[in-house]
Amino acid sequence: LSNVERTVFARLAIFVGPFSIDAALDVASDDEVGPDEVAVALGELTSKSLVNADRSSGAGMYRILEMTRAYGRGKLRELDEIDYGTAASRHATFYLRELEAIADQDEAALEDLKSLRQQLGNIRSALDWSFSPDGDLKIGVRLAAASAPVFLNLSHLSECRAWCTRALDVKEEVSRSPELELELQGALGLALMFTHGNIGTAGNALDRALELATELEDRWNQLRMLARLHIFHKRLGDYGVARSHAERAIEVAARIGDDEALSGALSRAGIANYLAGDLARARQELERAMEICGPSLRSRTIRYGFDNRSRTGIALAFTLWLSGEAEQAAGVARRTVLEAARLQHAVTQSIALVWSLVIQRWMHDLDVAEEALDALAASAEINALDPYIPAANRFRGELSFQRDHAPGALDAISESLDRLRAARYELLVTPFTITLAQDL
C-alpha cells in the first residue's frame, strides 16, 4: 500500500458494518489527505480486497471484514493515539448528524428498517466511544437522544434504556438542553415501563418529560408524553389519573388541530370511559378515533411508543364485548392483531395480543387463543418485554387448565400473578385473580 492507502485503510477500520462513500470521505479525510485522495485510495483498497463493495446494502456502500477491521484498528492505533481519537470523533459526529437529520425529516424515514439495522453497529460503536474515558460526553448525550427513536423502532428497548440512563447521568450536558432531556426522559420512561414494569422510575421519567414539554410549549411532545403516561397509569390501575391525562390530551389536541392528534386523544378518552363503565360514550369516541386516525405505520410508533390505531382497535373490541356485541368484538380483535403483526413492532403486537387473548378466553375459542399465545410469548422473550412474560405464562396455565385441568396449571397461574404484582401490572392482576378464583 502507498502511504495514503495505509492511512485511509486504518481510518476506515473505525467503521463497524456497512458504511457509505459519504461516511468514508467524512471520516478518512483531513487537511493532509483530501476527499479526492480518499476516494482514489478507497478504490485501490477495494481492488486489493481490503475493503469490500457491499452490494447487499445498496449502491455506494462498503464493508471491511471483521478480521481485516481488527487488523486495521491496530494499525490506526500504531499510527497515533491522537489519530485514533480523531477518527473515532469524526465517526461519532457523522452518525450523530445522520440520526439528527432523520429526526428532522418526515417520520417515514424511520420506515426503512433494513437501513436502520445495517447502521446499528456503527451507532453502537459511536456510543461506546463517546461514553468511554477517551470519548466526548457532549457528543454522547446528543447521540443517545438521537439514537433512542432508532432503538425504540427496532424494539431494542433494553439498549435504549441503558444509553438514555448513561446520558442522563451527564447532568451538566443534559441541563443545557431541555429538548435533549425531554427526548431522553421520554424514551427512558417508555423503555423502563415495557422492560421492567410500572416502576416508580419509569413514571418519574415520563412526568419529567411532560413537565419539560409543557415548559417548552411543545404541544406534540405534550401529547406524546400524555399518551405514555396514560398507558403507564392504566397498567398501574390508577384509572382516575389515566382519565385526567386523557382529558388533558383532548385539550392539547384541540389546540394542535390535527386529525392524528385528535385521534390519539379520543382513543385515550375512550379507554378511560370504558374503564369507568360508560360504554356508549367509549364506543362513540373509539369509533371516531378509528375513522380519523389513518393507516397503521411503523414510523408513528415512535411518537407514542406504540401504534395508536392498534391500541384503539383492541380497546374498541373490548368495549364491544362488554356491550354484548361478542361476534363483532371478535372480528375487530382479529383484524387488530393482524394489523399489529404486519408492523413488526414488539410493543404494539404485545398490547394487541394480550387483550385479544382475554376476549378469546371469554369466548372459549381456545385454538385461536393458543396461536395468539405463542406469538405473545415469542415476542416477549425475544424483545425482553419482562411484564408480558408472566402474562404469557399465566395464559398458558389457564389454557392448560381449560383444556384438561392439567396438573400444575393453577400453580403456574399463581406464580405468574406474583410476578405481575412485582411488575405492578395491576391492570392484569385483577382479572387474572378472578379467573384463578373461578378455576379453584
Protein Blocks (a to p, Z undefined) as FASTA:
>chain_A
ZZklmmmmmmmmmpgcjddfklmmmmmgcfklcfklmmmmmmmmmmnopaccdfknoghi
acddfklmmmmmmmmmmnomklmmmmmmmmmmmmmmmmmmmmmmcfklmmmmmlmmmmmm
mmmmmmmmmmmmklcfklmmmmmmmmmmmmmmnopaklmmmmmmmmmmmmmlmmmmmklm
mmmmmmmmmmmmmmnopcfklmmmmmmmmmmmmmnopaklmmmmmmmmmmmmmmnopaml
mmmmmmmmmmmmmmnopaklmmmmmmmmmmmmmmnopamlmmmmmmmmmmmnopadfklm
mmnopafklmmmmmmmmmmmmnopamlmmmmmmmmmmmmmmnopaklmmmmmmmmmmmmm
mnopaklmmmmmmmmmmmmmmnopaklmmmmmmmmmmmmmmmnopghklmmmmmmmmmmm
mnopaklmmmmmmmmmmmZZ
